[in-house]
Amino acid sequence: MTEVDPKLLSLLVCPMSKLPLRYDRQAFELVNDALGIAYPIRDGVPIMLVEEARRFPPVDRRHR
């Protein structure tokens, strides 16, 4: 796998919420914990399509 340009990562936002995304280097995904959605990165290219995203239970950061 190739790394993603850090400048590109700093510019990307979630297409659903328009909030910044967290880069999960191990899973090679861009994650929106609040919505519980993760966008895959394939061959160094973020796939920012909602229909391609993996869904998971949202993380409530207020109780941490």
N, C-alpha and C positions, 0 to 999 in steps of 0.2 A: 504494500500500500504506500501511496505517496502522501506526504504531509500537505496540509492545506495552508495557504499563505495567511499568516497572522493578520495582515492588513485586511484581507477579504473577510476573515472571521469577525473582525471588529466592526465591519459595515453591515453584516447580515442581521436581519431581525425576523422574528416569526411572522409568516404571512397571515396568520390568523389574528394575532394579538398586537403585532407591531412592536413587541417587546424584545430586548436583547436575548440572545441564546447563549447557553453554556456549551462549551465544546467538551465532549466526553471522548478523550483520546483513546481509551481502551475499547469502547464500543464503536468508535469512528462515526459519531453522530453529533448533531447539533440539537440540544435539548431545551425545551420549554417546560420546566418543572411545574409551573403554575397550571398549565393546561393539560399536562400529562401527555406530551407529544414529542417525538424525537424524529428528526429528519436525517436520513442516511447520507453518508458521504461515500461516493463511489469513484474510484480512480482519481481521488483528490478533488472531486467536484461535488459540492453540496447539492442535494436534490431537494429543492424547496417546494415540493408539491405536496399538498395536504393528503392527497390520495396515496402517496408513497410513504407517508409517515407511519411510524410505529406508535401505538397508543399504550399508555400505562396509567395507573391511578395517579392523579395529581399529588404533588408534595405540598403539604401545608407547612410552610416555614415559620409560621407564627408560634408553633408549639415546640420549637427546637431549643 
